[in-house]
Amino acid sequence: MNCPDRAACRCLLANGSFATVTATRRPRAGRADVKCSGVPGLAERMQQVVRLARHTEPRIDSRDQVVLSIDIDPGTRDWELAAVLADRMVRGLVHLNEPCANGWSDQWQLGRIDGHTIDADPPALLGGAGGMAHLGALTGQPDAAHVVSSARAWFPLHSGGINDSLCWVEVSVYPLLAGDLDDDAVTVPGLDVTRQLAVRQALLGARDFDRCVPGRWRTTIRFGQQRFQGNSYELALVLADRLARGRDYVARGRIIASGTSHGWHTGQVDTVEGIVPKCALIAAEAAPGDRILLPQAWQTMLPPEFADAVRARGASLACVAQIGIF
């Protein structure tokens, strides 16, 4: 594949000027697959967008690192499509001559383009509403969203403040053909490197318990909130993954879970801290059809009336010792 060392894509701004997203390719040499420079918040979002948009690519060559930057702060999200195109151009997946693109999406992991803020003139590649609706259209391919399976589960976020809430974790899986293995088959855009590694280890350990063939899926994991502490999200993560892969049934409402494991490869579910405040939060936010799954070690320590409270809200409750049996 003939890949350029550098590629650029412009984005029209509201004042009539242009922002330019530049992508440079270099040997990875053990570094991150995508690096973005510039204003911290904007750089973090750009890295997340590019990683999410790679989810539905048929094959990813992870030997190179792509470094992206944007020359000015665009002020809107219309630069997102330009970043995706620059990333694909520098890796030789699409060939465009000095493109201008405006578009954004909340569903990049599905390859979907939700819309654009500004109608570019001169003409540009536009996303959504009257423009390009999905990334497959770049190369004449069908909408890949139809072969992506996604599922969410919720877990209680407790820090003792007004921001305590149920947070979702979403797992999206895209089937890979035999032989299409890559080093980044599991990505967690938006988390720091240490947390990404912990998430991958929990997920792959639980798949080992399932005897899931390694590399069968390209997997992208998103969290509703990216800044949290602890590992009590792990049971929700594992359950969302099992739902996405068709290993467990879907509840009428949400799956709400809290738990970790010292050995996910055995399927074991272990206890986590914070039983009282987490149960109070779950009881307050449970809704009809929700399925609540907690560690079996909590069963004798549940706050009085907790089980009655959640059932009164139309939710169901189980304390489990192992995955795959509920």
KAWO-V232395 format. One record per residue. N is the residue number from 1. RES is the residue in three letters. NEAR is the number of other ideal C-beta (glycine too) atoms within 10 Angstrom. D_LAST is the distance of its C-alpha to the last C-alpha in Angstrom with 1 decimal. Layout:
n={N N}
res={RES RES}
near={NEAR NEAR}
d_last={D_LAST D_LAST}
This chain:
n={1 2 3 4 5 6 7 8 9 10 11 12 13 14 15 16 17 18 19 20 21 22 23 24 25 26 27 28 29 30 31 32 33 34 35 36 37 38 39 40 41 42 43 44 45 46 47 48 49 50 51 52 53 54 55 56 57 58 59 60 61 62 63 64 65 66 67 68 69 70 71 72 73 74 75 76 77 78 79 80 81 82 83 84 85 86 87 88 89 90 91 92 93 94 95 96 97 98 99 100 101 102 103 104 105 106 107 108 109 110 111 112 113 114 115 116 117 118 119 120 121 122 123 124 125 126 127 128 129 130 131 132 133 134 135 136 137 138 139 140 141 142 143 144 145 146 147 148 149 150 151 152 153 154 155 156 157 158 159 160 161 162 163 164 165 166 167 168 169 170 171 172 173 174 175 176 177 178 179 180 181 182 183 184 185 186 187 188 189 190 191 192 193 194 195 196 197 198 199 200 201 202 203 204 205 206 207 208 209 210 211 212 213 214 215 216 217 218 219 220 221 222 223 224 225 226 227 228 229 230 231 232 233 234 235 236 237 238 239 240 241 242 243 244 245 246 247 248 249 250 251 252 253 254 255 256 257 258 259 260 261 262 263 264 265 266 267 268 269 270 271 272 273 274 275 276 277 278 279 280 281 282 283 284 285 286 287 288 289 290 291 292 293 294 295 296 297 298 299 300 301 302 303 304 305 306 307 308 309 310 311 312 313 314 315 316 317 318 319 320 321 322 323 324 325 326}
res={MET ASN CYS PRO ASP ARG ALA ALA CYS ARG CYS LEU LEU ALA ASN GLY SER PHE ALA THR VAL THR ALA THR ARG ARG PRO ARG ALA GLY ARG ALA ASP VAL LYS CYS SER GLY VAL PRO GLY LEU ALA GLU ARG MET GLN GLN VAL VAL ARG LEU ALA ARG HIS THR GLU PRO ARG ILE ASP SER ARG ASP GLN VAL VAL LEU SER ILE ASP ILE ASP PRO GLY THR ARG ASP TRP GLU LEU ALA ALA VAL LEU ALA ASP ARG MET VAL ARG GLY LEU VAL HIS LEU ASN GLU PRO CYS ALA ASN GLY TRP SER ASP GLN TRP GLN LEU GLY ARG ILE ASP GLY HIS THR ILE ASP ALA ASP PRO PRO ALA LEU LEU GLY GLY ALA GLY GLY MET ALA HIS LEU GLY ALA LEU THR GLY GLN PRO ASP ALA ALA HIS VAL VAL SER SER ALA ARG ALA TRP PHE PRO LEU HIS SER GLY GLY ILE ASN ASP SER LEU CYS TRP VAL GLU VAL SER VAL TYR PRO LEU LEU ALA GLY ASP LEU ASP ASP ASP ALA VAL THR VAL PRO GLY LEU ASP VAL THR ARG GLN LEU ALA VAL ARG GLN ALA LEU LEU GLY ALA ARG ASP PHE ASP ARG CYS VAL PRO GLY ARG TRP ARG THR THR ILE ARG PHE GLY GLN GLN ARG PHE GLN GLY ASN SER TYR GLU LEU ALA LEU VAL LEU ALA ASP ARG LEU ALA ARG GLY ARG ASP TYR VAL ALA ARG GLY ARG ILE ILE ALA SER GLY THR SER HIS GLY TRP HIS THR GLY GLN VAL ASP THR VAL GLU GLY ILE VAL PRO LYS CYS ALA LEU ILE ALA ALA GLU ALA ALA PRO GLY ASP ARG ILE LEU LEU PRO GLN ALA TRP GLN THR MET LEU PRO PRO GLU PHE ALA ASP ALA VAL ARG ALA ARG GLY ALA SER LEU ALA CYS VAL ALA GLN ILE GLY ILE PHE}
near={6 5 13 14 10 13 25 19 28 22 32 25 20 11 8 8 11 16 19 16 27 17 27 18 19 14 9 15 8 6 12 15 19 22 16 24 14 15 13 9 9 16 16 15 18 27 21 21 24 24 21 24 27 28 22 24 17 12 12 19 14 12 11 18 17 23 18 25 19 23 13 14 13 23 12 16 19 25 31 30 31 30 27 30 28 32 25 24 21 24 20 14 20 16 13 15 4 7 19 20 28 28 29 19 24 12 16 26 26 24 28 21 27 16 18 28 18 18 12 20 9 6 8 24 21 22 26 18 11 10 19 17 18 21 29 16 15 17 10 6 13 10 16 18 19 10 13 21 15 18 20 18 29 25 29 24 22 22 13 8 6 6 9 17 15 20 17 19 25 17 26 25 23 23 12 19 9 8 7 14 14 16 12 15 21 21 24 24 24 19 19 10 9 8 18 17 12 15 21 17 14 20 22 17 17 25 23 15 18 16 6 17 10 10 15 17 21 26 24 26 24 21 22 15 12 15 10 17 9 15 17 22 28 27 29 27 25 31 29 28 28 22 20 22 19 11 16 20 10 11 18 12 18 21 25 28 29 30 28 21 24 7 11 24 14 14 19 18 26 17 16 23 11 16 18 12 15 22 23 17 19 25 20 13 18 24 13 9 13 22 22 26 22 25 23 16 15 19 14 7 12 15 15 7 10 19 18 11 18 22 13 11 18 13 24 16 21 13 18 20 14 13 24 13 9 12}
d_last={47.3 50.1 48.7 50.9 51.0 50.9 50.0 50.3 49.3 50.8 49.4 51.7 51.8 52.8 56.3 57.0 56.7 54.2 51.6 51.1 47.9 48.9 46.7 48.0 46.6 47.2 45.9 42.6 43.6 40.4 40.3 37.7 37.3 38.5 40.9 42.3 45.3 46.9 46.0 42.8 40.7 41.9 41.4 37.8 37.1 39.0 37.0 33.7 35.0 36.3 33.1 31.0 33.5 33.3 29.7 30.8 33.8 33.8 34.8 35.6 38.3 37.4 40.7 42.3 41.9 42.7 44.4 44.6 46.8 48.2 51.8 51.5 48.9 48.4 47.3 44.8 41.8 43.9 44.3 40.7 41.5 44.6 42.5 40.2 43.2 45.1 42.2 42.0 45.8 46.3 43.8 45.7 43.0 45.2 49.0 50.4 53.9 54.1 51.3 50.8 47.3 45.9 42.2 39.0 35.3 32.0 30.3 32.0 28.8 29.0 32.7 33.5 36.7 36.5 40.2 43.4 45.5 48.9 50.6 52.3 56.0 57.0 54.1 50.9 47.5 45.6 41.9 40.4 42.4 45.2 44.5 42.1 38.6 36.8 37.7 37.8 40.9 42.8 42.9 42.7 39.0 36.5 34.0 31.3 28.8 27.8 26.3 24.5 20.8 19.8 16.8 16.8 14.7 16.6 17.4 20.1 23.5 25.6 29.2 30.8 32.6 32.7 30.7 27.4 24.9 21.4 21.8 20.1 19.4 19.8 19.3 21.6 21.8 25.0 25.3 28.0 30.3 30.8 33.3 32.7 31.3 32.4 32.2 30.6 27.6 25.5 27.3 26.7 29.8 31.0 29.9 32.3 32.4 30.9 27.9 27.5 27.5 24.8 22.5 23.3 22.7 19.2 18.3 20.1 18.7 15.1 16.4 18.3 15.2 14.2 17.9 18.6 22.4 24.1 26.0 24.3 23.6 25.7 23.5 24.6 22.9 24.2 23.8 25.0 27.1 28.5 29.9 27.5 27.3 24.8 21.6 19.0 18.2 16.6 12.9 13.6 15.6 13.1 10.5 13.6 14.7 11.7 12.0 15.8 15.6 13.6 10.7 7.9 8.7 11.0 10.9 14.3 15.4 14.5 11.6 13.3 12.5 14.9 14.8 16.5 16.9 19.9 18.7 16.1 17.3 15.8 12.3 13.1 12.5 15.8 17.4 19.7 22.7 23.5 21.2 23.7 24.7 21.3 20.0 23.2 22.8 19.3 20.6 23.6 22.0 18.9 19.4 18.5 15.2 13.9 10.3 11.0 9.1 11.7 12.6 12.6 16.3 16.7 15.7 19.3 20.9 19.6 22.7 24.0 22.9 20.2 17.5 20.1 21.2 18.0 17.4 21.1 20.6 18.1 15.0 11.8 10.8 8.5 9.9 8.1 10.3 8.8 7.2 6.0 3.8 0.0}
